[in-house]
Amino acid sequence: MSLLILLAIVAIAVLWFWVKSLIVMKDNTLFLALGIFFSPIPQIIYFFTKRDEMDDSGISTMKKFFMAMGVYIILGIAFAGISASQAPAVAY
């Protein structure tokens, strides 16, 4: 139960930093449109191609988005593993 609550909190953080990363990418319409539909791949590409042109707050926002995504993936895998191990066995 606590893992589910933690997963929900991290999901909200991912959503928050996703919106902030789109705001950082507002100067490039192509990356912005791709970031809306195919996140996080366009954010990663944008970060590595435009890192020299970004200010410190933009770099910090993108790094926080990547960290939140990583934590979300790890917690999602852990939650799926725990849920699968507690599922009742089905006889065929």
Backbone as JSON Lines, residues from 0, in Angstrom:
{"i":0,"aa":"M","n":[0.82,-1.19,0.0],"ca":[0.0,0.0,0.0],"c":[0.86,1.25,0.0]}
{"i":1,"aa":"S","n":[1.94,1.23,0.79],"ca":[2.8,2.41,0.84],"c":[3.55,2.59,-0.48]}
{"i":2,"aa":"L","n":[3.88,1.48,-1.15],"ca":[4.53,1.57,-2.46],"c":[3.59,2.2,-3.49]}
{"i":3,"aa":"L","n":[2.32,1.9,-3.39],"ca":[1.33,2.48,-4.3],"c":[1.2,3.98,-4.07]}
{"i":4,"aa":"I","n":[1.22,4.41,-2.82],"ca":[1.15,5.84,-2.51],"c":[2.41,6.55,-3.0]}
{"i":5,"aa":"L","n":[3.57,5.92,-2.79],"ca":[4.82,6.49,-3.27],"c":[4.83,6.58,-4.8]}
{"i":6,"aa":"L","n":[4.3,5.56,-5.46],"ca":[4.2,5.56,-6.91],"c":[3.3,6.7,-7.4]}
{"i":7,"aa":"A","n":[2.21,6.95,-6.71],"ca":[1.31,8.04,-7.08],"c":[1.97,9.4,-6.89]}
{"i":8,"aa":"I","n":[2.73,9.56,-5.82],"ca":[3.43,10.82,-5.57],"c":[4.48,11.06,-6.65]}
{"i":9,"aa":"V","n":[5.22,10.03,-7.0],"ca":[6.24,10.16,-8.04],"c":[5.59,10.43,-9.4]}
{"i":10,"aa":"A","n":[4.42,9.83,-9.65],"ca":[3.71,10.09,-10.9],"c":[3.31,11.56,-11.01]}
{"i":11,"aa":"I","n":[2.89,12.15,-9.92],"ca":[2.56,13.58,-9.91],"c":[3.81,14.42,-10.15]}
{"i":12,"aa":"A","n":[4.93,14.01,-9.56],"ca":[6.19,14.73,-9.78],"c":[6.63,14.62,-11.24]}
{"i":13,"aa":"V","n":[6.47,13.44,-11.83],"ca":[6.82,13.27,-13.24],"c":[5.96,14.18,-14.11]}
{"i":14,"aa":"L","n":[4.68,14.25,-13.83],"ca":[3.78,15.11,-14.59],"c":[4.19,16.58,-14.44]}
{"i":15,"aa":"W","n":[4.52,16.98,-13.24],"ca":[4.93,18.36,-12.97],"c":[6.19,18.71,-13.76]}
{"i":16,"aa":"F","n":[7.21,17.85,-13.68],"ca":[8.46,18.13,-14.38],"c":[8.33,17.94,-15.88]}
{"i":17,"aa":"W","n":[7.37,17.13,-16.35],"ca":[7.11,17.01,-17.78],"c":[6.6,18.34,-18.33]}
{"i":18,"aa":"V","n":[5.66,18.96,-17.61],"ca":[5.13,20.26,-18.03],"c":[6.24,21.31,-18.0]}
{"i":19,"aa":"K","n":[7.05,21.29,-16.95],"ca":[8.14,22.25,-16.86],"c":[9.17,22.03,-17.96]}
{"i":20,"aa":"S","n":[9.42,20.78,-18.35],"ca":[10.36,20.51,-19.44],"c":[9.81,21.0,-20.77]}
{"i":21,"aa":"L","n":[8.5,20.92,-20.95],"ca":[7.89,21.47,-22.16],"c":[8.02,22.99,-22.2]}
{"i":22,"aa":"I","n":[7.92,23.63,-21.04],"ca":[8.11,25.08,-20.97],"c":[9.54,25.44,-21.33]}
{"i":23,"aa":"V","n":[10.49,24.62,-20.9],"ca":[11.89,24.86,-21.25],"c":[12.09,24.74,-22.76]}
{"i":24,"aa":"M","n":[11.37,23.82,-23.4],"ca":[11.53,23.58,-24.83],"c":[10.64,24.48,-25.69]}
{"i":25,"aa":"K","n":[10.04,25.5,-25.15],"ca":[9.06,26.32,-25.88],"c":[9.66,27.06,-27.06]}
{"i":26,"aa":"D","n":[10.97,27.27,-27.09],"ca":[11.58,28.0,-28.2],"c":[11.73,27.15,-29.46]}
{"i":27,"aa":"N","n":[11.61,25.84,-29.35],"ca":[11.74,24.96,-30.5],"c":[10.43,24.19,-30.68]}
{"i":28,"aa":"T","n":[9.65,24.59,-31.67],"ca":[8.31,24.05,-31.86],"c":[8.32,22.56,-32.17]}
{"i":29,"aa":"L","n":[9.3,22.11,-32.96],"ca":[9.37,20.69,-33.31],"c":[9.58,19.83,-32.07]}
{"i":30,"aa":"F","n":[10.56,20.19,-31.24],"ca":[10.8,19.43,-30.02],"c":[9.62,19.53,-29.06]}
{"i":31,"aa":"L","n":[8.98,20.68,-29.04],"ca":[7.82,20.85,-28.16],"c":[6.7,19.9,-28.56]}
{"i":32,"aa":"A","n":[6.4,19.85,-29.86],"ca":[5.34,18.96,-30.34],"c":[5.71,17.49,-30.12]}
{"i":33,"aa":"L","n":[6.94,17.13,-30.4],"ca":[7.37,15.75,-30.19],"c":[7.39,15.41,-28.7]}
{"i":34,"aa":"G","n":[7.76,16.38,-27.85],"ca":[7.78,16.16,-26.41],"c":[6.41,15.9,-25.83]}
{"i":35,"aa":"I","n":[5.39,16.47,-26.44],"ca":[4.03,16.24,-25.97],"c":[3.59,14.81,-26.25]}
{"i":36,"aa":"F","n":[3.93,14.3,-27.43],"ca":[3.42,12.99,-27.84],"c":[4.38,11.83,-27.58]}
{"i":37,"aa":"F","n":[5.68,12.07,-27.57],"ca":[6.63,10.97,-27.48],"c":[7.62,11.12,-26.33]}
{"i":38,"aa":"S","n":[7.19,11.69,-25.24],"ca":[8.06,11.91,-24.09],"c":[8.56,10.57,-23.55]}
{"i":39,"aa":"P","n":[9.75,10.45,-23.07],"ca":[10.82,11.39,-22.78],"c":[11.92,11.44,-23.84]}
{"i":40,"aa":"I","n":[11.79,10.7,-24.93],"ca":[12.85,10.66,-25.94],"c":[13.16,12.07,-26.49]}
{"i":41,"aa":"P","n":[12.18,12.88,-26.91],"ca":[12.53,14.23,-27.39],"c":[13.18,15.11,-26.32]}
{"i":42,"aa":"Q","n":[12.79,14.93,-25.07],"ca":[13.42,15.71,-24.0],"c":[14.9,15.34,-23.86]}
{"i":43,"aa":"I","n":[15.2,14.06,-23.99],"ca":[16.6,13.62,-23.9],"c":[17.4,14.18,-25.06]}
{"i":44,"aa":"I","n":[16.86,14.08,-26.27],"ca":[17.56,14.61,-27.44],"c":[17.73,16.12,-27.33]}
{"i":45,"aa":"Y","n":[16.69,16.82,-26.92],"ca":[16.77,18.27,-26.75],"c":[17.83,18.63,-25.71]}
{"i":46,"aa":"F","n":[17.86,17.9,-24.62],"ca":[18.81,18.21,-23.55],"c":[20.24,18.07,-24.05]}
{"i":47,"aa":"F","n":[20.54,17.0,-24.78],"ca":[21.92,16.79,-25.21],"c":[22.31,17.66,-26.41]}
{"i":48,"aa":"T","n":[21.35,18.13,-27.2],"ca":[21.7,19.0,-28.33],"c":[21.69,20.47,-27.96]}
{"i":49,"aa":"K","n":[20.9,20.88,-27.01],"ca":[20.76,22.3,-26.66],"c":[21.3,22.64,-25.28]}
{"i":50,"aa":"R","n":[22.05,21.73,-24.68],"ca":[22.51,21.95,-23.31],"c":[23.37,23.21,-23.19]}
{"i":51,"aa":"D","n":[24.2,23.51,-24.19],"ca":[25.06,24.68,-24.12],"c":[24.27,25.98,-24.2]}
{"i":52,"aa":"E","n":[23.09,25.94,-24.82],"ca":[22.27,27.14,-24.98],"c":[21.29,27.34,-23.84]}
{"i":53,"aa":"M","n":[21.13,26.35,-22.97],"ca":[20.15,26.43,-21.89],"c":[20.76,27.11,-20.67]}
{"i":54,"aa":"D","n":[19.91,27.79,-19.89],"ca":[20.36,28.38,-18.64],"c":[20.37,27.31,-17.54]}
{"i":55,"aa":"D","n":[20.87,27.67,-16.38],"ca":[21.0,26.7,-15.3],"c":[19.66,26.15,-14.82]}
{"i":56,"aa":"S","n":[18.64,26.99,-14.8],"ca":[17.34,26.51,-14.33],"c":[16.73,25.52,-15.32]}
{"i":57,"aa":"G","n":[16.94,25.74,-16.62],"ca":[16.45,24.79,-17.62],"c":[17.16,23.45,-17.52]}
{"i":58,"aa":"I","n":[18.47,23.48,-17.33],"ca":[19.24,22.25,-17.17],"c":[18.78,21.52,-15.92]}
{"i":59,"aa":"S","n":[18.57,22.25,-14.84],"ca":[18.11,21.64,-13.58],"c":[16.74,21.01,-13.74]}
{"i":60,"aa":"T","n":[15.85,21.69,-14.45],"ca":[14.5,21.16,-14.68],"c":[14.55,19.86,-15.47]}
{"i":61,"aa":"M","n":[15.36,19.84,-16.53],"ca":[15.46,18.63,-17.35],"c":[16.06,17.48,-16.54]}
{"i":62,"aa":"K","n":[17.08,17.75,-15.75],"ca":[17.69,16.69,-14.93],"c":[16.69,16.15,-13.91]}
{"i":63,"aa":"K","n":[15.9,17.02,-13.32],"ca":[14.89,16.57,-12.36],"c":[13.83,15.72,-13.05]}
{"i":64,"aa":"F","n":[13.46,16.09,-14.28],"ca":[12.51,15.29,-15.04],"c":[13.08,13.9,-15.3]}
{"i":65,"aa":"F","n":[14.34,13.82,-15.7],"ca":[14.96,12.53,-15.98],"c":[15.06,11.67,-14.72]}
{"i":66,"aa":"M","n":[15.41,12.3,-13.6],"ca":[15.49,11.56,-12.35],"c":[14.12,11.06,-11.91]}
{"i":67,"aa":"A","n":[13.1,11.9,-12.04],"ca":[11.75,11.49,-11.66],"c":[11.27,10.34,-12.55]}
{"i":68,"aa":"M","n":[11.58,10.4,-13.84],"ca":[11.21,9.31,-14.75],"c":[11.91,8.01,-14.35]}
{"i":69,"aa":"G","n":[13.18,8.1,-13.99],"ca":[13.92,6.92,-13.57],"c":[13.33,6.29,-12.31]}
{"i":70,"aa":"V","n":[13.02,7.12,-11.34],"ca":[12.41,6.63,-10.1],"c":[11.04,6.02,-10.38]}
{"i":71,"aa":"Y","n":[10.28,6.66,-11.27],"ca":[8.95,6.16,-11.62],"c":[9.05,4.79,-12.29]}
{"i":72,"aa":"I","n":[10.0,4.62,-13.17],"ca":[10.17,3.32,-13.84],"c":[10.57,2.24,-12.83]}
{"i":73,"aa":"I","n":[11.51,2.56,-11.96],"ca":[11.95,1.58,-10.96],"c":[10.81,1.21,-10.02]}
{"i":74,"aa":"L","n":[10.07,2.2,-9.53],"ca":[8.94,1.91,-8.64],"c":[7.84,1.14,-9.37]}
{"i":75,"aa":"G","n":[7.62,1.46,-10.64],"ca":[6.62,0.73,-11.41],"c":[6.98,-0.74,-11.58]}
{"i":76,"aa":"I","n":[8.24,-1.01,-11.85],"ca":[8.7,-2.4,-11.97],"c":[8.58,-3.1,-10.63]}
{"i":77,"aa":"A","n":[8.96,-2.43,-9.55],"ca":[8.86,-3.04,-8.22],"c":[7.4,-3.31,-7.86]}
{"i":78,"aa":"F","n":[6.52,-2.37,-8.16],"ca":[5.11,-2.57,-7.86],"c":[4.53,-3.72,-8.68]}
{"i":79,"aa":"A","n":[4.9,-3.81,-9.94],"ca":[4.41,-4.9,-10.78],"c":[4.93,-6.25,-10.28]}
{"i":80,"aa":"G","n":[6.17,-6.3,-9.86],"ca":[6.74,-7.54,-9.33],"c":[6.08,-7.98,-8.05]}
{"i":81,"aa":"I","n":[5.85,-7.04,-7.15],"ca":[5.19,-7.37,-5.88],"c":[3.74,-7.79,-6.12]}
{"i":82,"aa":"S","n":[3.07,-7.08,-7.02],"ca":[1.67,-7.44,-7.32],"c":[1.58,-8.82,-7.97]}
{"i":83,"aa":"A","n":[2.51,-9.13,-8.84],"ca":[2.49,-10.43,-9.52],"c":[2.81,-11.56,-8.53]}
{"i":84,"aa":"S","n":[3.68,-11.29,-7.58],"ca":[4.02,-12.34,-6.62],"c":[2.89,-12.61,-5.63]}
{"i":85,"aa":"Q","n":[2.0,-11.65,-5.44],"ca":[0.88,-11.82,-4.51],"c":[-0.39,-12.26,-5.2]}
{"i":86,"aa":"A","n":[-0.35,-12.42,-6.51],"ca":[-1.54,-12.85,-7.25],"c":[-1.83,-14.31,-6.96]}
{"i":87,"aa":"P","n":[-3.09,-14.68,-6.87],"ca":[-3.41,-16.09,-6.6],"c":[-3.05,-16.95,-7.81]}
{"i":88,"aa":"A","n":[-2.64,-18.17,-7.5],"ca":[-2.27,-19.11,-8.56],"c":[-3.55,-19.6,-9.25]}
{"i":89,"aa":"V","n":[-3.46,-19.74,-10.55],"ca":[-4.62,-20.19,-11.34],"c":[-4.3,-21.58,-11.88]}
{"i":90,"aa":"A","n":[-5.16,-22.54,-11.61],"ca":[-4.96,-23.89,-12.13],"c":[-5.63,-24.0,-13.48]}
{"i":91,"aa":"Y","n":[-4.93,-24.6,-14.42],"ca":[-5.5,-24.78,-15.76],"c":[-5.96,-26.19,-15.97]}
